[in-house]
């Protein structure tokens, strides 16, 4: 319940502050949640959500010029859940194709450098401890098209492999350039 009300208040604040709503216009007032589900009664990971014709979700999508998921474009709840960074340890379904958000921390934010260098964290244990680390990292990173062309720092081993820094929980990080 707290999450619902928190999201509701955040949505109302965004709508009230939207520059696209003329002053004095009350169109920013949100009513109803505007989301429906497909698969009611199914296991939680099998439920899909989509926008209704009206409601807060639809109104905010219009204000933010963001696409609305209609019933034919329903999104699996697992895909939405996996967008939340802190859920990497709480998968709704264990799936080798699951992609948790990465944490990217630029290393060269203070000085000018022609190459962007960043630590990329929250790589899953299956990648960090893989017997084929370079191949598995490449496969994992295909889900992040913005990272295309960036290369991991390599170890001095023969053959070289990504230089992962494992975390205590099995997840890990690597410097990429």
Secondary structure, DSSP 4 states (H G I P E B T S, - for coil): -HHHHHHHHHHHHHHHH-TTSPTT--TT---S--EEEESTTS-GGG-EEEE-SSSHHHHHHHHTT-----GGG-EEHHHHHTTSGGGTT--SS--TT--PPPEEEES-SSS--SS--EEEEEE-HHHHT-TTHHHHHHHHHTT-GGGTT--B-B-SSSS--B--EE-TTS-EEEEE-
